[in-house]
Amino acid sequence: MTTTGKDVEELWAGGHPVYLGAHVLPMLARWMEFEAPPEQCYVLGDSTTLRQCLPELLTYVPHLQHAEPIEVAPGEPSKSIEVCTAIWGHLSDREAERGALVVNLGGGVVSDLGGFIAGTYKRGIRHVNVPTSLMGMVDASIGGKTGIDAAGIKNLVGLFRDPLGVYVHVPFLRTLGKRELLNGVAEMIKHGLVRSADHYHAVREAPLHDIGVLAPLIHDSVAIKCAVVNDDPHEQSARKLLNFGHTIGHAMEAHSWEGQQRGLLHGEAVAIGMICEAWLSWRQGLLDRGSFDQIEAHLIGLFKGYAFNNDDHHRMLELMRNDKKNAEGGFRFTLLRGIGDAVVNVPLNAAQVGEALDHYRLLVRHHAAHHDPEA
């Protein structure tokens, strides 16, 4: 970690810096004056971030006044090969060169999509991430993972491609509603559970509506993510710690796209995954019952339950079989040995995973019966 100047802190995540503090956007503006020809700059965002956040970005970074906005629809469906093809064609029509710069202004979807487009167009052009969501700030924009969804499977196609920098401007969080804030809080909880009990308890006790209180916790989550990525940039070992909650969570998220219910946000699905995988940690004799009970009560109280039937297990297990962490035909999980302590590559079979799904399904039913008088 180094300090770059007044009110700006620099952390490193593998091959790229992450900047935090009150003056990160002026810092981006100074860099762009020398390194980015305005006629070769593009701002990728969804319709919401371009409307709510681009005006503020342009105030701090006037160099982008002449950059062309590229708009995608909000939400996970934009992470598709069809959207990529359209944007690649658009860049080609504009004769974008390999020195072009894409500024990804948005949350996890925009950074995943924009990084993938930048990493593949003409074998790679430059990009920076300016996250506008809590999920983007603490997780998705950091670490160089990019990807799109295909065949109904989340992040099936992607590559590691470092941005030139990540610029975390916390005031963008003022544009978020409660659901979007909680979406990012899920990843902050995960950071604490796998790496820092102090961070977990601080997030658990924080008034999550208060951005002033969230700001130092965002810093701590970013520091945890950066430290893990530095240890293992390409996810060969230690970086798998960050997959806690994601094996089951990704399957839940994909399953929610297929049904009649409202589709789950990524953090909501990860919260479900963390309950299931904390339960598996207890059943495997790794996590004590008191810690599991605390984690479960916290998450089921914070996130709305996702109802499904026993008949859905087969489809969820089918989705999990495509998880990138699997090996030798079996599931590989990151599980907890305690709050703030995780272990990677724990082999489990389909029957054990099915028991975890059963536990969550019955938990949701029980919680609804006790908290919704009409349930």
N, C-alpha and C positions, 0 to 999 in steps of 0.2 A: 504494500500500500504506500502511495505517495500523496502528498498534497500539492495540487497544481497551482493554487492561488487562493485569493480571498473567497471563502464560502464555496469552494469546489473541492471535492475529494475524489481521488482516482483510485479505483480498485481494478484488479486484473482478473479476467476469467479466461484462462487458457491464452489464446492469441489476441485478445482484444480488451481495451479498457472500458470500464463502466464509470461514468461521472455522476456524482450526486452533489446536491447543494443548490443554493439560491441563484447561482449565476451560471448554470450549465448551458442554458440557451444562448446567452451572450458569448460563451466560450465556443459553442458550435458556430455562431455567426462569424467570429474572428477566423476560425479555421476555414470556413467556406469561402471567405473573401480571397484566400490565396490558393485553395486547392480544388475548387469546384466551379467550372465555367457555368454561368446561369442558364445558357441555352442547352446544356446537357444535364440539367437537374430535373428530377421527377419526384413528386410527393405522392406516395401510395397510401391511401386511406379508405375507410368505408364511408358511407354517406353520413354517418353520425360524427365520426372524428373530423372529417373535412368541414362539417358545418360548425361543430362546437369547439374544436381545438386548433384548426388551421389559422383562424384569425389571430389567436394569441401567439402561435408560432411565428407568423409573419411579422408581428410587432417586434419580437426579439431578434428575428433572423430576416431582415429586409431583403437579403440576397436572394431569398426564395420567392420574392414577389413575381419574378418572371419564370419560375419553375412551373411545369405543367402538372396539374393534379390528375391522378389516375384513380378513379373511384370504383370500388367493389361494393357489393351488398354486405350488410353486417351479418356476422354469424358464420358458423362452421361450413355451410354449403359453399362458401366462396373458396375453400381450400380444395379446388378440383382442377383436373387437367384441362377442362374446358375454359375455366377462367385464366389459367396460365397461358394457354394457347392464344387467347384473345389479347392478353397483355404483351406476350412476346411479339405478336404481329403488330401491335400498336407501336412498340419500341422500334421495330424494324421499319415501319412506315415513317417514323420520325427520324430515321437514320441515326439512332442512338449508337454511339461508339463504345469501345471497351473502357474509355475513360469516363463514361457517364456515371452519374450518382443517383441512386434511389434512396429517398428518405422515407422510411416506413413509419407512418404516423398512426398508431393504433394499438390495439391490444394483442393478445396471443395469436389470433387468426392472421392479422396483418403482418406481424413479424415472421410467423412461420411461412406465409405465402410470399411475402416480399423478399425474404432471404433466399427462398428456393428459386424464385424468378431471377434474382440478381446472380445467384450462383450458377445458373444454367444458361442464361442468355449470352450468346457468343463465348461460351465456356467461362463466363464470370465477369461481371462488372461490379462496381463498388456499391456498398450500401451502408447506411447508418440506421440505427433504431432509435426512435423517440417514442417510448411507450406512453400510452394515455390511460391505461387501465391499471389497477393494482396487480392483476395477474401478469400483465406485461412487465411492470416495473420490477417485481420480485422474482420472476421466473422465466417467462416465455421469451423475452427479448435477450436474455443473457445465456451465453454458453455456446452459441454457434450452431445449435440444432435448427434445421429448417425441414419443412415437409408439407405434403398435401395428402388428402385422403383418397383412397381408391378402393373399388370393390366392396364398399361399405365398411372398410377397415381404417381406423384413424392412423394417420401418419405412416401409411404403408410405403410411400415413396418419398425420399428425402435425401439430404446430404448434410454433412458438417460444412458450414461456411461462415467464417467469422465476419461480423460487421466491422467497419473501421472504428466504431465506437457506439456505446449506448449512453444516451443522455436522459437521465431520470429527473423529470420536472414534476415534483409532487403536486403543485397546484392544479394540474390537469384532473386530479381526482375529484375536484368540485363538480365535474360534469357527470359523475356516476350516481346511479341509484343504489339502494341498499343491496339488491340482489347482485349487482355487478361488483360492489365492494366485497361482499361475502365470497364471491367467486375467487378473488385473489387471496382472501384470508385463509382459505383452505390450503393453499401452497405455503403460506407462512406457518401455519400449524404443522404441516409436514416437515418443514425445515427444522422446527424445534424438536419434533418427535424423533427425527433421525440423527440430530447433531447437537442439540442444546436444550437441556431441560429448562434452563433459565429463560430462554427465548420462548419456549412453549408456554410456560406459565405467564410470562409477560403478555403474550398475545391473548391468552385465555382470559386474563383479567382486564384487558384494555377496553375502554369505551370506543367501539369500532366506528362510531359515527364522527369521532373527533379527529380530523386530519392532522391537527397539531400533535396529538398523542401518537398517531400512526407513523408520523415521519421518522422518528428514531427507530421504530420497529421495522420499518421498511429498510432502513440502512442495515440493520442487523440481519435481516433476511437476505439482502443482497450480498452481504459479506459471507454468509454461510454458503450461498450458491456459488459465489466466486471461488471460495476456498476448495469446495468439492470439485469444481471444474478444473481448477489448477492442478489438483492431485491426479486427475484422470480426464483429459480433454475429450477423448473419443470413446468414453464409456466402456472401457475394458474391465474395470474392477470397481474402484471406490465410487465412481459417479453413479453406479447402480443404486447407491443409497437413496438417491432422489426419486427412484421408482416406487418407493413405498406408497401404497394406495392406488397405483396406476395399472397394475395387471388386471385387477377386477374393475377398477374405475374406468379404464378405456372400454372394456366390454359393456359396462353399464351405459356409458355415454353413447356408444354405437347402437346398442339395443334401444335406447330411448328415441333415436331417430326413426326407428322402424315402426313404432307403435302409435297409439292414439293420444298418449299423454304429451304434455309439453316436453320438448326436448331438453335434456339436462345440459347445463353449462359444464365446462370442463371441471371447475372446482367443485361443483355439486357432485359430480360423478366420482371425483377423487375422494371426497368426504365419505361417500358410501364405501369406496374401496378401502379407505383407512379403517373404518369400523370392521369390515370383514377381515382385513389382514391383521388388525390388532387381535381380533378373536382367534385367528389362526395362530398368531404368536403365543397366545395363552394356551391354546390346545396343544401346541408343540412343546410346551414346558419352558418357553423362552421368556415370557412376560408374566409377571405376577398378577394375580386376580384384581388386586386393588388398583393397580395402574390401568389395567384394561377397563375396569368399570368407570374410572374417571374419564378416560379417553372417549368411551362410548357415550356416556351421559353428556359430555361436552358437545360432541358432534351431532348427536340426534336432537339435541336441544337447539343447535344453531342452524341446521339445515333441514329443509322440508324433506320428509320421507318420500321414497320412490317405491310405489307399489308394483308388484309383479306376481305372477303365479308360479307354482311349482313346475308347470309345463314349460316355462320360459328358460329353465336351467340349461336345457340342451343347447339352445341357441346361444346363450351367454358363454357356455364352455366352448362352443364352436368358434365364437369370436376370440376368445382367449387363446385358442390354439395358434392364432396368427401373431401372437405377441412376440416382439423382437427379442425378449429376454429368455425365451424358451430354449432348451438345449436337449439334445438326445431324445426328442420325442416327448419330453415331459415339461411340466410347468416349473419355472424358477421364480421364486418370490424374494422380495426384500421384506424381512420381518423385524420386529422389535425385540430387543433383549431387556429394554427398560426405556423410560422416557428420556430421550436424548441419546439413545444407543441402539443402533440397528446392525443387522447382519444381512449380507447379500447371498444370492444364489442358493436359497433353501429349496430343495426339491419337494414338490407336493403332487399328489395325484388328483384325478378328477373327482373322486368320491370325497376327498377332504375339502376341495373347493366347493363342491355341492353342499356340504354341511355348513360352510360359512354363508353361502347364499340363503340357505334355509334359516339360519340364525337371523340374518338381517331382515328377511321377509316377515318373520314372526315378530321381530322387534318393532318394525313399522306398524304392524297391525296392533300390537299392544300399546304402542305410544299414541296412536290415533285414538284408540278406545278410551284412553285416560285423559287426553287433552282436547278432544273434539266431541262435545256432547252428542252430536248428530251422527258420529261415525258408527 
